[in-house]
Amino acid sequence: IGSDTTLPMVTGYYWAKVSHGVCSIWSDTVYVKITGKTSNTDYNGEGLNTQATKSTFSFVLSGQDQILEDLEIIFPDSTAGKTASTISVVLIEQGQFGAMANATYVDQYVWRASGLDHVIKAGVPYKIEITTDLLQTVLFKPDLIPFSEPDGLVSITAGEYKENGTTVSGVLPYVNFLFNASIGIGENQLKTRVYPNPVKEIIKIEVDGHASIELSDLSGRIVLSSEIYNIGQLDVSDLPNGLYLYRIYNSKGTSKGKFVKE
């Protein structure tokens, strides 16, 4: 964008600060674009600059059961001393403890809680609690809850955070669900590995046997496609930075996920 300007809606994978339609600041590593959608949802919304120490959100999985392997938490603001901060993630299934992991620093915006390895059952309500000692976080306030992510796999049903003892509803962190593979019979049965994530140039794909892969942007437009056998790779260096969806499929099933091009 280059300078302050009046915009009807600003969206990017990380954040932009908008007040009364005016974009005043934004992440210097995000390629912001003007659109009718927010960064990781199908609905409009805004980023809120908060002092939240604890945020929670509820979600429901569609389709087949999946294994939630990792959860990425995106903190759009870059603050000094961030690498030494503590961020914990707790998964709650129907009011009962499900799994817990401490998130590790990936880069100045992304933290990853690895090793959750919990079976997420389709149609069952879950809650995730994120606790941090960061002094400042940017959270997402959608115009409408519930909403579904672009691939339709996860529906967010509620969100809230606590700041100075006060609970604020309808707000949640920016997150990226990293499912390993589905279990059972049906779509998403295919076991794959896609890495690195985020990626700058070459993304590698591992799959059992022959498969097709399609990469699409958040509007659903296919930007790259290819055939692979066991191990393959795609050059994504020419793609604009941002969040993309992948779909890998063969006669055994389908695997879907997301990755960040930076």
Summary of the structure (lengths in Angstrom):
residues: 262
radius of gyration: 18.0
end to end distance: 17.4
largest distance: 54.1
contacts: 829
relative contact order: 0.18
helix: 1%
strand: 60%
